[in-house]
Amino acid sequence: MEANGYSPETVKAYQYDVDEFLHSLPDKPENADRNDIRRFLALVQSRGCSKRSAARKLAAIRSFFHYCHLTDAGDNPAKAIRTPKFGRHLPYFLYPDTVAALLDLPDASPLGLRDRALLELLYATGIRVGELVAMELRDYRRENSQILVTGKGNKQRLLPVHQMAIARLDQYLEQGRPKLLSQPCQSIWINNKGNPLGQRGVRWILSKYCQHLSLMRSVSPHVIRHSFATHMLENGADLRTVQELLGHTSLSSTQIYTHVTRERLKAVYANSHPRA
């Protein structure tokens, strides 16, 4: 299967899903039909697979047969299969005071300067963790207070960065990063071994600091992204602007945050009004 601009995580997940499907077939893949796909989806859901995961598996199978079709290996039997419907859960986000407490936790060591800049930039821009770790020195536009981000499908967008995050990033680049480097490297984020920091490292860093906050739920980099979008809308940003900042291709992906702000509005009203 070709990557087609998918992230490495998506490609890995699709490969797993396709392998799982192929192993379920009673015959050769070229003889598979829509009934084989339906049986496979029913099987994985009977084993506890969620509708969301089943939808991803179907998308992987569609991509696989689409590729086979392009290479003259037959029609795509997955075209006629409807994607399982599933409800959209409201995204979990942190309140501004919790984010502020999180950003104040790192110390002034080289790793602490990195962590403070990293967390500050995540919240300042709402970028995905994959976009964060892919950043190189050339992507930082200090003179314009901007960063160049390469998102899904290799689409690029220039994002503004507020001055507090700029100050933290400059401090890390000048005082922290040179002490962490083990060899010349263009990646902005460096781990404790002097090599480029990966997504797993970012998740570990965030988890480490969140332990100090005694939160009821775990916090991933995507929760910081949710928090960014929610706080922007709550403070007057319009939906189209937030869509562009997040790098969403469809406005429907961004509209989920309007539901979040409505739910919070209801909760504040219920807790604040004397007769509520």
C-alpha positions as CSV (number, residue, x, y, z in Angstrom):
1,M,0.0,0.0,0.0
2,E,1.2,3.5,-0.8
3,A,1.3,6.2,2.0
4,N,-0.6,8.8,0.0
5,G,0.4,11.5,2.5
6,Y,-0.8,9.5,5.6
7,S,1.0,9.9,8.8
8,P,3.4,7.0,9.8
9,E,0.9,6.0,12.6
10,T,-2.0,5.8,10.1
11,V,0.1,3.7,7.7
12,K,1.0,1.3,10.5
13,A,-2.6,1.0,11.6
14,Y,-3.8,0.4,8.0
15,Q,-1.2,-2.2,7.5
16,Y,-2.3,-4.0,10.6
17,D,-6.0,-3.8,9.6
18,V,-5.3,-5.1,6.1
19,D,-3.2,-8.0,7.4
20,E,-5.9,-8.9,9.8
21,F,-8.5,-8.9,7.0
22,L,-6.3,-10.9,4.7
23,H,-5.8,-13.6,7.3
24,S,-9.6,-13.9,7.8
25,L,-10.2,-14.7,4.1
26,P,-11.0,-18.4,3.2
27,D,-9.6,-17.9,-0.3
28,K,-7.1,-15.8,-2.2
29,P,-7.4,-12.0,-1.8
30,E,-8.2,-11.5,-5.5
31,N,-11.3,-13.7,-4.9
32,A,-12.6,-11.6,-2.0
33,D,-16.0,-10.0,-2.3
34,R,-18.2,-7.7,-0.3
35,N,-19.6,-10.6,1.8
36,D,-16.1,-11.4,2.9
37,I,-15.7,-7.8,4.1
38,R,-19.0,-7.8,5.9
39,R,-18.2,-11.1,7.6
40,F,-14.8,-9.6,8.7
41,L,-16.4,-6.5,10.1
42,A,-19.0,-8.5,12.0
43,L,-16.3,-10.7,13.4
44,V,-14.1,-7.9,14.8
45,Q,-17.2,-6.1,16.3
46,S,-18.3,-9.4,17.9
47,R,-14.8,-9.4,19.6
48,G,-15.4,-6.0,21.1
49,C,-14.0,-3.8,18.3
50,S,-15.7,-0.3,18.5
51,K,-17.6,1.1,15.6
52,R,-15.0,3.8,15.2
53,S,-12.2,1.1,14.9
54,A,-14.4,-0.9,12.5
55,A,-14.8,2.2,10.4
56,R,-11.0,2.6,10.3
57,K,-10.6,-1.0,9.3
58,L,-13.1,-0.6,6.5
59,A,-11.2,2.5,5.3
60,A,-7.9,0.5,5.3
61,I,-9.6,-2.3,3.3
62,R,-11.0,0.3,0.8
63,S,-7.5,1.8,0.3
64,F,-6.0,-1.7,-0.2
65,F,-8.5,-2.7,-2.9
66,H,-8.3,0.8,-4.5
67,Y,-4.5,0.2,-4.8
68,C,-5.2,-3.3,-6.2
69,H,-7.6,-1.8,-8.7
70,L,-5.1,0.8,-9.8
71,T,-2.7,-2.0,-10.5
72,D,-5.3,-3.9,-12.6
73,A,-6.0,-6.5,-9.9
74,G,-9.8,-6.2,-10.1
75,D,-12.7,-4.1,-8.8
76,N,-13.0,-2.7,-5.3
77,P,-15.5,-4.9,-3.4
78,A,-15.4,-2.5,-0.4
79,K,-17.1,0.4,-2.3
80,A,-20.6,-0.8,-1.6
81,I,-20.0,-1.4,2.1
82,R,-21.4,1.4,4.3
83,T,-19.2,2.9,7.0
84,P,-20.5,2.0,10.5
85,K,-22.1,5.0,12.1
86,F,-20.8,6.1,15.5
87,G,-21.6,9.0,17.8
88,R,-19.1,11.8,18.2
89,H,-17.7,12.1,21.7
90,L,-17.1,15.6,23.0
91,P,-13.3,16.1,23.2
92,Y,-11.7,16.2,26.7
93,F,-9.9,19.5,27.4
94,L,-8.2,21.3,30.2
95,Y,-9.4,24.6,31.8
96,P,-7.1,27.6,31.3
97,D,-5.9,27.6,35.0
98,T,-4.9,24.0,34.7
99,V,-3.0,24.7,31.5
100,A,-1.3,27.6,33.2
101,A,-0.3,25.4,36.1
102,L,1.1,22.8,33.7
103,L,3.2,25.3,31.8
104,D,4.8,26.5,35.0
105,L,6.0,23.1,36.1
106,P,9.3,22.6,34.1
107,D,12.5,23.9,35.7
108,A,15.4,25.9,34.3
109,S,17.6,22.9,33.3
110,P,18.3,22.2,29.6
111,L,15.6,19.6,29.6
112,G,13.3,21.8,31.6
113,L,13.8,24.7,29.1
114,R,12.9,22.2,26.3
115,D,9.8,21.0,28.0
116,R,8.6,24.5,28.9
117,A,9.1,25.6,25.2
118,L,7.5,22.4,23.9
119,L,4.4,22.6,26.1
120,E,4.0,26.3,25.5
121,L,4.2,25.9,21.7
122,L,1.7,23.0,21.8
123,Y,-0.8,25.2,23.6
124,A,0.0,28.4,21.6
125,T,-0.7,26.8,18.2
126,G,-2.8,23.6,18.7
127,I,-0.5,21.6,16.4
128,R,-0.6,17.8,16.3
129,V,2.2,16.0,18.1
130,G,3.5,14.6,14.7
131,E,3.7,18.2,13.4
132,L,5.6,19.3,16.5
133,V,8.3,16.6,16.3
134,A,8.7,17.2,12.6
135,M,9.7,20.8,13.1
136,E,13.2,21.8,12.0
137,L,15.2,25.0,12.7
138,R,14.3,26.4,9.3
139,D,10.6,26.2,10.1
140,Y,10.9,28.7,12.9
141,R,10.3,32.3,11.5
142,R,11.6,34.3,14.4
143,E,11.4,37.7,12.6
144,N,7.6,37.2,12.0
145,S,6.8,35.3,15.1
146,Q,5.6,32.3,13.1
147,I,6.2,28.6,12.5
148,L,5.8,26.6,9.3
149,V,3.9,23.4,10.0
150,T,3.7,20.4,7.7
151,G,0.4,18.6,8.4
152,K,-1.6,15.7,7.0
153,G,-1.1,15.1,3.3
154,N,2.1,17.2,3.5
155,K,0.0,20.4,3.5
156,Q,1.8,23.3,5.0
157,R,0.5,26.3,7.0
158,L,2.1,29.3,8.6
159,L,0.9,29.8,12.2
160,P,1.3,32.8,14.4
161,V,2.9,32.3,17.8
162,H,2.3,34.6,20.8
163,Q,5.3,36.4,22.4
164,M,5.3,34.2,25.6
165,A,5.8,31.1,23.5
166,I,8.4,32.9,21.3
167,A,10.3,33.8,24.5
168,R,10.3,30.3,25.8
169,L,11.3,28.9,22.4
170,D,14.2,31.3,22.1
171,Q,15.4,30.5,25.6
172,Y,15.4,26.8,24.8
173,L,17.2,27.3,21.4
174,E,19.8,29.5,22.9
175,Q,20.4,27.9,26.3
176,G,19.0,24.4,26.3
177,R,19.2,22.8,22.9
178,P,23.0,23.4,22.5
179,K,23.7,21.5,25.7
180,L,21.5,18.6,24.6
181,L,22.9,18.1,21.1
182,S,25.2,15.1,20.6
183,Q,25.8,15.8,16.9
184,P,24.7,18.4,14.3
185,C,20.9,18.1,13.8
186,Q,18.2,20.2,12.2
187,S,15.4,19.0,14.4
188,I,14.3,21.6,16.9
189,W,13.4,19.1,19.7
190,I,16.2,17.0,21.1
191,N,15.9,14.2,23.7
192,N,18.1,13.5,26.6
193,K,20.4,11.3,24.5
194,G,21.1,14.2,22.1
195,N,18.9,12.8,19.3
196,P,15.7,14.1,17.7
197,L,12.7,13.8,20.1
198,G,9.9,11.5,18.9
199,Q,6.2,11.4,19.5
200,R,6.5,8.8,22.3
201,G,8.9,11.1,24.0
202,V,6.5,14.0,23.9
203,R,3.7,11.9,25.3
204,W,6.0,10.8,28.1
205,I,7.0,14.4,28.9
206,L,3.4,15.5,29.1
207,S,2.4,12.5,31.2
208,K,5.3,13.2,33.6
209,Y,4.2,16.8,34.3
210,C,0.5,16.0,34.5
211,Q,1.2,13.6,37.3
212,H,1.9,16.6,39.5
213,L,-1.5,18.0,38.7
214,S,-3.5,15.0,40.1
215,L,-5.8,15.1,37.1
216,M,-8.7,12.6,37.0
217,R,-7.9,11.6,33.4
218,S,-4.8,11.1,31.4
219,V,-3.7,13.9,29.2
220,S,-2.3,13.4,25.7
221,P,-0.9,16.0,23.3
222,H,-4.2,15.9,21.5
223,V,-5.9,17.1,24.7
224,I,-3.7,20.2,24.6
225,R,-4.9,20.6,20.9
226,H,-8.5,20.3,22.1
227,S,-7.9,22.8,24.9
228,F,-6.4,25.3,22.4
229,A,-9.4,25.1,20.1
230,T,-11.9,25.3,22.9
231,H,-10.3,28.3,24.6
232,M,-10.0,30.1,21.2
233,L,-13.7,29.8,20.5
234,E,-14.6,30.7,24.1
235,N,-12.6,33.9,23.7
236,G,-14.3,35.0,20.5
237,A,-12.4,33.4,17.7
238,D,-14.6,32.4,14.7
239,L,-14.9,28.8,13.5
240,R,-13.2,29.4,10.2
241,T,-10.1,30.8,11.9
242,V,-9.8,27.9,14.3
243,Q,-10.3,25.5,11.3
244,E,-7.3,27.1,9.5
245,L,-5.2,27.1,12.6
246,L,-5.9,23.4,13.3
247,G,-5.3,22.4,9.7
248,H,-8.7,20.8,9.3
249,T,-9.7,20.2,5.7
250,S,-13.4,20.1,6.6
251,L,-15.3,22.6,8.8
252,S,-17.3,19.7,10.3
253,S,-14.1,18.5,12.1
254,T,-13.9,21.9,13.8
255,Q,-17.6,22.2,14.7
256,I,-17.3,19.6,17.4
257,Y,-15.7,22.4,19.6
258,T,-18.9,24.5,19.3
259,H,-20.7,21.6,21.1
260,V,-18.0,21.7,23.8
261,T,-18.5,25.4,24.4
262,R,-22.3,25.0,24.5
263,E,-22.1,22.2,27.0
264,R,-19.7,24.3,29.2
265,L,-22.1,27.3,28.9
266,K,-25.0,25.1,30.1
267,A,-22.9,23.9,33.1
268,V,-21.8,27.4,34.1
269,Y,-25.4,28.5,33.9
270,A,-26.7,25.6,36.0
271,N,-24.0,26.2,38.6
272,S,-24.3,30.0,38.7
273,H,-27.9,31.0,38.3
274,P,-29.7,31.2,41.7
275,R,-32.8,29.5,40.4
276,A,-31.2,27.0,38.1
